[in-house]
């Protein structure tokens, strides 16, 4: 994979200095400049989130109180990804603990598709359900909300996706793009809890779910979201949830040491697996169960499901690479073989490898499902909405979107897509905070960098460039010998998947490298290690 190296700061720190100067560069790169912004960044306040006003919050609370008073049947209508499932768990648990007649509902991805559907609403109405609360979807469900109204079912929409031009005529729309779906659900749950003086208990028990969802849904980790993840991680590291404990045990993660990276790369793929290639109710049950033995069984099932998902994805990626052609615009890959539950993952991987926005379609006999991923600041959902005459439905974020299209219209879609200008630089851009010398890699610097966590969108892990680093030792590691382990002037480094690049590399040669820094703890000994993203032979 070829990378374009882009330095955010031209300032070179080649001699050993205190980490304060590097911290100042990192803050400037993240556009955190004013004293108040800096204070808020290093000391995020959960109170700002808990006082944050979203649209129709009061109307939503009043309708829930009315439902409780009347003993109405209520359904929390989930999505099938980690954000939606965590949001559903938060809201369903809150209402259930308030002794309401409430049930969760998780649609089947293949049979029902995304979001509200009329068939499910009709079934609920026949079972005397009079209030449905959506989590992580519903902002574009105009037809479905109207159908529910005719059935005598009120809809409260809680969502965070981009608003379309027309909104559904729901009883209340609790919406903001500043949070993930679970963040919106937690804010709603907290406001409901205030009516019964249990709001603190709700935060104590459910903030960890919002933190998982915030990391999973790749929302910017600033302001409210930074507070949710920071304090949610503290809760997660002391969790008492049987399902999460079983999942942590199965993955080998230990309480007290769970980071946002562990959420992103270990927990979230497992939680998402059931919704991708099975039924996401499995993951919801795991999140909510209080029975340790049931949690262990559900965790086992989830791991098996995730293995199936990985096998599907690996096979699909091989085919996608064969189908991919060179180009500058938005890439389009279509196959009837791909399970619609993994097309988002295919799109994400191929966008990264191709260095351009990518759309992947799982084609069906009459209708096909599409998933899109962007790069840079290119707004993919806004682009897809210019194709509404061809698409049955579309929704999502600037960076990721999904849609349904009639199969016979894919050719026309492809022709028009070729004319869209992406206005993004081709290639995978490595954004580098600044250039430093290896002598600056100290424990004091690590402690300073740690204060910038949690890391995520808009607050990436600090990435550094070092030029002319002398290689004193190297060897290939891993089961397939595809990773490269290096020693650079006494500093350890690991370059995952880059063994082939290092075939012509030997001791006493010099390289330029881009990396992040991690703390390696082995048998109580602590050392710093460079996680090498890319490297090149030094010139001259």
N, C-alpha and C positions, 0 to 999 in steps of 0.2 A: 504494500500500500504506500503510495507516494503522498508525502505531506508538504504543505506550504508553510514554512516557518514565519510567524508574524510576531515581531517584538512589540509589546504594548508600550514599553519604556525604553528609550535609547540610552538611558543611564547605565553605565557598566560599573559593577562593583567587583573589582578584581583583587582588592586587598582586603584582609580581614578587618571587618568593622562590626560594630554592634548591630543586632537585628532591627534596631529602631528605624534605621534608614530604609531597610528592606520593607518593613511594615508600612512605612509612609508611601512607598511606591505601590504596594498592594492596595492600599486604600484609594489612592488616586486612580489606579486601573479600574477599580470597581465603582468609581464616581461617588465615593463616600468622602466628602470634602469638608462639610460644615461641622463644627464642634458637636452640635446636637445630633447630627447623623452618625458621627463616630461613636458618641456615647450610646446611642440606641443600638448600633451595630454590635458593640462589645457587651452591652447589657440589655438585651431584648426584654421587653415587658409584656408578659402574657395579658396583663390588664387591658392593653390597647386592643387586643383581639376580642376580649370579652365585652368590651364596650363598643365594638365596631358595629355600626348600623347597616344592615342590608335592606333591600327593598321588601316591603310587605311583611316584615317580621312580626309586627303587632297583629296584623290580620291573621297570619298563620297561627300564632299562639291562641288567639280568641277562638279559632275554629277547632283547635285541638281540645281546648277546655270545654267547649260545647259538646264535642264528641264524648269526652269523659263523663260529663254530667248526664248525658242521655244514654250512656252505655252503648254507643254505636260501635259497629264493627269497622275496624280500621286496617288498612293494608299499607305496609311500607314497601314500595315497588323499587327493587334494586336494579343496578346494572351488574354485569358479570365480571368486571375487572376488580383489581385490588382496591381502587378508590371507591367504587360503588359498593363493594361488599363491606368495607370498613364503615362507610357512611350508613349502610343499612343496619349493621350491627349497633352502631351508636344510637340511631334513632329508635330502632325496634326495642333494644334493651331499655332505653329511657322510658318509653311508653308502657312497656310490659311491667317495669318496676313501679310504675304509677298505677298499677292494677287496671290498665285499660285492656279492652278486648282487641288485641292487635296481633297480626300475623305478618311475617316477611314474605315477599314473593320475589323469586329470582327467575327471570325468563330463560328459556333454552336458546342459546345463540343460534343454532341451526334452524330449529323449528319455528321460533318466534321472532328472531332478529333482535335488533337493538331497541331498547326503550319501551314505552307504552305500546300496547297493541290492542285492537278492538276485541279480539277473541277472548283475551284474558280479562278485559274489563267487563265484558258481557257475562262471563262466568262468575266474576266477583259480585256483580249486581244481583244475579240469581241467588247468590248465597247471602244476600242482605248486607253486603258491604256498602257503606254510604260515604266513606272518606278514604281516598287513596293519596298517599304522600310519596312523590317520586324523590329519589336520591341520585344525584350525579347524571340526571337526564331530565328531559321534559320540556326544555326551553323552546323546542321547535315542534312540539306535538300538537299542532293546531287541530287537525282532524280528530285525533284520539281524545283530546280534552272535550271537544264539542260532542263527540259520541257519548262520552261519560256523562255529560250534562243532561243529555236526552234520557239517559238511563236513571237519572236522579242521583248520580255519584259526584260528589265534590272532589276536585283535584287541587292539592297543594303541590306546586313545583318547587323543588330545591335543586339548584343546578349552578354550574360555573362555566359552562361552555359559552362560546361567542353567541351573542344574541342575533337572531335573524331579523329581517326588516319587520316581519309580522310576528306577533306573540300570541300564544294560546290564551283563551279567555278563562283562565283558571281562577279558583277562589282566591288564591294568593300565589305570587311568584317571588320566592326568596332566592335572590340571585346576586352574584358578584363574580367577576373574573379574577379577583384578588386572592381567592382561596381555591383549594381543590374541592371536590364534591363532599368529601368527609369533613373538611373544614367548615363548609356551609352547614352541613348536618349537625356538627358539634355546636356551632353558634346558635342554631335553632333549638337544639336540645337544652343548651344552657339557659336560654330565655324561657323555655317551658319550665325547666327546673326551678327557676326563680319564683314561680307561682306557688311552689310547694316547699320552698326553702331547702332544696336538695341540689342546688347548682354546683356547690363545691364538690359534692360526692360524684357528680357527673364528670367533672374535670379530672378528679382523682382517678377514676376508673376507666375513662374513655379517651383521654388525651393521647395515650400511646397508639390507639388505632388511627387517630388523625395524623399522627407523626408518620406512621407507616404509609398512609395514603398520600401524604404530601410529598414524600420522597418518591413514591411509586409513580405519581402523575406528573412529575417533572415540572412543577410550578416554581416560579422564581423564589429562591430562599432569601427573601428580604422581608423586613417589617413583620407582619403577622405570621407569615409562614416560617420565618426564622425562629420566632418564639415558639411556635407549635412544635417544630422539630427539636429544638434545643431542650425544652422542658419535657416533651413527649419521650425523648430518648432516655431521660432520667427515669421516667415512669416505666418504660419498657425494660430497662436494666434491673428493675425490681418487680417485674410483672408477677401477678398471681393467677393470670388466665391459664387455665389448664391446657387449652389448645396451643397457645403460644409457647408454653413451657415444653410441650411435647414436640413442637416444631423445632424449637431451639436445641433440644436434646438430640433430635434426629440429624440436625445439620452440624452438630458439634460446636455450636456457639454457646458461650458461657455468659451467665448474667453478670453484669458489671463491666463487660467489655464489648458490648454491642454498639456498633457505630452506624452512621448513615450509609456507609459503604456496605455493611452487612445486610441492612434492610434492602438496599437496591439490588445487590447481586445474589443474595441467598434467600431471604424471606419472600420478597415480592414474586420472583418467578414461580415459587411453589404455590403461593396463594392464587396467582393468576392461572395456573395450569388447568385447574378444573373447569374454569370458564372458557378456556380455549379449546379443549378437546373432550370435555365431559359436561357435567352439570355443576355450575358454580355453587349450588346449594351445599355441596360438600365443604367448600372453604368457609362458607358462612357458618355452618354447624361447628366447624373447628374453632372459629373465632369466638363463638358464643358458649360452647359447652362448658359445664362446670364439673364434669365427670372425667377424672384422669384416665381411666381405662378406655372410655370412649374416645378421648382426645388422642391416645396412643394409636388406636385403630384408625381413626380418621387421618392422622398424620401419615401413617403407613400407606393408606389409599392415595393420599395426595402425592406422596413420593413416586408411587407407581405411575400415577397419571402424568406426573412431570417427566418421567422417563419416556413415556409414549410421545409427549409433546416434543421433547428433544430429538427423538428419532425422526418424527415428521419434519421438524425444522431442518435438520441436517440434510435430509434427502431433498427437501424443497430448495435449499440454498444452492446445492450442486446444480439443479436444473436452472435456477434463476441466473447463475453465473454463465451458463451456456446460452441463455436467451438474451443476456444483456449485450447491447451494442454501444459503440462509441457515440457520444452526442454531447451537446452543450445544454440542451433544455431539460425539461422534466422527463425522467425516464418512465417508461410504461412496460410492465411485465404482466403477461396474462397466461393462465394455465387452468385447465379443468381439474388437474390432479391435486391442487393445493387446498388443504382444509382451511376454511375461512377463519378458523381460530388462530392460525399462525401467520396470516398474510401481513399483519401489522409488524410482526417480528422480521419477516422477510424484507419488507419495505425499509425498516430501520437499518438492517444489516447492509442492504444494497445501496442505500443512500450514503452510508458511511464509506463503503468500498468504492463507489463510483464518484463520490464527491459532488453529488447534485441531488435535487429533490427527486423522490421516487414514488411511483404509484404502482401498487400490486393488486391484481384482480384475480379472484377465484371465480372462474366462469361457470355458470350453471346453464341448464336447458333453456329457461325463460328469463330468469333474473340472475344477476351476478353481484357479488360483494367486492367492494374495493377498499383499500386502506392506503393512506398516503403519509409520507414522512418528509419533512423539509430539512434544509440545512441553512446555517446562517440566520438572517432575519427575514427570509422569504416567507410570506404568509400563504400557506398552502390551502387553508380552509376558505380564505377570501377568493383565491383563484378558482377553487372548485365551485364556489357559488355562482361564478359566471357561466357555469355549464348547467344551470338548473333546468333548462329546457330539455336536456338529455338525461338528467339524473332523477331517480324516483325520490330520493331523500339524501341529504348531506348534513354533516355536523362535525364539530370538533374544535380544535385550537389552531392558532397560527402555525404551530410546529407539527401537528398531527391531526389527521381527519379520517373519517370513514364515510362511505356512501353506498348506495344501491343503484344499479343501472340495468336497464333491459339489455340482455345479451346482444340482441341484434343491433344495438346502438354503439357497441364498443368500437367498431371500425371508424364511425363518424367522430366519436370521442377522441380517438387516437389522432386523426387528421387535424382536428382543431387544437389539440394539445401541443402538437408540433410547432404551432405558431406562437405559443406563449413564451415571452421572454422572461427568464428567471432573474436576471440582473444580480446574480451572485457569482463570485469567483469560483471557477471550476477547481476541484481539488479539495482535499481535506486540510483545513487550516488548523495548525497548532498554534494556539494563542499563548504566547510566552510572556510572563510577567516582567522578567528582567534577566540580564546576563550577570552571572556571579562566578567567582572562583571557588574551587572545591574547599579552600581553607575557610569559607564562610559557613560550611555545613557543620554546624555545632548543635549541641543539645539546647543551648540557649535560643538558637534560631528555631529549633523544633517547638520549644515551649511557646514561642511567639506565634508561630504558624498555627498551633493548636487553638489559639484564641479566635482564629478566623472561622473555625468550624461551628456549626455543621456546614458541609459543602454541598453544592448542588447548582442548579440553574441560576445564573447571574452572580453566583459566588463559587466558582470552580476551585478545586484544589490548586494552590499556587504552583505554577509551572515555571521552571528555570532553565536557562541555557548556560552551558559551560563549554568554552572552546579550548581545544588543544589539551584535553585531559589525557594523561599518559596511562596506557593500559599496562599494568604490571602482571596481571594474570587473567585468564579466561578459560571457560570450559562450557560444554553443552550439558544441560540438565533436563529432567523431566522424563516421563515414561517413553516418550517418542523422541527424546533428545532434540526437541524443537525450541527450547528456551536457552538463553545465553546468560551465564553468570560471569560477572566481571569484577575485577578489583582495579580501581582507578586511584592511584596515588594514596593507597591505604583505605579508600572508601569503597564499601561494597555496593554493587549494582546488579539489578536483574532486568533483562530485556525479554519479556514474554513473547513467544512466537517469532523471534528474530534471529534464531540460530543460523538460518540460511544466509542472512545478511552478513553474518560475522565469519563466513567461511574463509575470507581472505584477510581476516584480521588476526594479528598476533601480538605477543608481548613487545613492549618498547615502541609500539605505534601510538599515534595520537588521534583522538576522535573528538568531534563536536557532538554534544548530546543534549536532548531536551528531556526533562524528568520532573517527577514530583518526589517528595521525601516522605518516607514512612518510618515508624519506629518498629524495629524488629526486636521482639522479646523471646528469648530462648533460654530455658532453664534459669530464669531469674536474671539473666544478663541482658542488658539493653544496649542496642546499637542502632545507628541510623543507616538506612539503606535507600539507594536511589531506585525509583521505579522508572525505567527508561521507556519513554514513549517512542522516541526515534533517535537515530544516530547516523553520522556521516564521517567519512575519513576527513581529517583536518587538511586544509590546504597549506602548502608551504612548510 
